């Protein structure tokens, strides 16, 4: 029987196909064998968007459907551009190719524990320590020259304008409370002035979140030990990458917020910065405040967007 990957036209059909590894794992292993790789102990990763299988303890095969070719371009370009520039480990490209129109990468597998598994149980001082390291890492990534990533699509100004145009409809659909929607027009007006559209762009990973971070403990001290998943990289304004750790990890705790921002290089948290970050949080391509703000009862602790920005970026 000939093993071929199907032509999928939408996200629903991709999810259905990915959720049935028996349909695609034999093809993945055939790809791996074609590169002379060990396929004796494959491990299918159930989460994520693409087809991902671990090959032993050292390698990962990531297969991208044609409709997500942009993620392949982003991941390959980012790993190539960042290679050798960071102190923090990131995957290295071992092989690449294409099968039935599906591009793929074989990358090294990083050591460490997934951040989402340990973050909730870390002591407060360890959370502050890791957030400072995340801020430092974001700044380090952004110091790397763009190279070919300068041409990556979509362009920053196009992303922001499209997000501004669809912002009210998006957050209405996602069930944002009317008291927050009421201040949206004022915030978007401010955003047009606060968010640089034509400033020199930097590499934006877009998702510095626990699911994409690896941590490790040494002598009782938890540290950031790896960063992966570069499928959503943009080139744009630097503050955009503060949103993930602010929403998912800082949780409105002043000491955590301070650690993240100081690691990034901000020593002053004024109204303009909070306002810009609030606008960017609403304009993020994955924005969904009801699911992403990890502050218990936040909907009842703020009466409008100004109070909400003070709650999220307390300090």
HELIX and SHEET records of a PDB file:
HELIX    1   1 UNK A   11  UNK A   18  1                                   8    
HELIX    2   2 UNK A   21  UNK A   34  1                                  14    
HELIX    3   3 UNK A   66  UNK A   68  5                                   3    
HELIX    4   4 UNK A   69  UNK A   82  1                                  14    
HELIX    5   5 UNK A  115  UNK A  118  1                                   4    
HELIX    6   6 UNK A  119  UNK A  121  5                                   3    
HELIX    7   7 UNK A  124  UNK A  142  1                                  19    
HELIX    8   8 UNK A  147  UNK A  151  5                                   5    
HELIX    9   9 UNK A  156  UNK A  173  1                                  18    
HELIX   10  10 UNK A  178  UNK A  181  1                                   4    
HELIX   11  11 UNK A  184  UNK A  194  1                                  11    
HELIX   12  12 UNK A  210  UNK A  212  5                                   3    
HELIX   13  13 UNK A  238  UNK A  241  5                                   4    
HELIX   14  14 UNK A  242  UNK A  245  1                                   4    
HELIX   15  15 UNK A  246  UNK A  250  3                                   5    
HELIX   16  16 UNK A  254  UNK A  264  1                                  11    
HELIX   17  17 UNK A  271  UNK A  283  1                                  13    
HELIX   18  18 UNK A  289  UNK A  292  1                                   4    
HELIX   19  19 UNK A  298  UNK A  301  1                                   4    
HELIX   20  20 UNK A  305  UNK A  312  1                                   8    
SHEET    1   A 5 UNK A  42  UNK A  44  0                                        
SHEET    2   A 5 UNK A  51  UNK A  55 -1                                        
SHEET    3   A 5 UNK A  59  UNK A  63 -1                                        
SHEET    4   A 5 UNK A 102  UNK A 108 -1                                        
SHEET    5   A 5 UNK A  93  UNK A  99 -1                                        
SHEET    1   B 3 UNK A 113  UNK A 114  0                                        
SHEET    2   B 3 UNK A 213  UNK A 218 -1                                        
SHEET    3   B 3 UNK A 221  UNK A 227 -1                                        
SHEET    1   C 2 UNK A 202  UNK A 204  0                                        
SHEET    2   C 2 UNK A 234  UNK A 236 -1                                        
END                                                                             
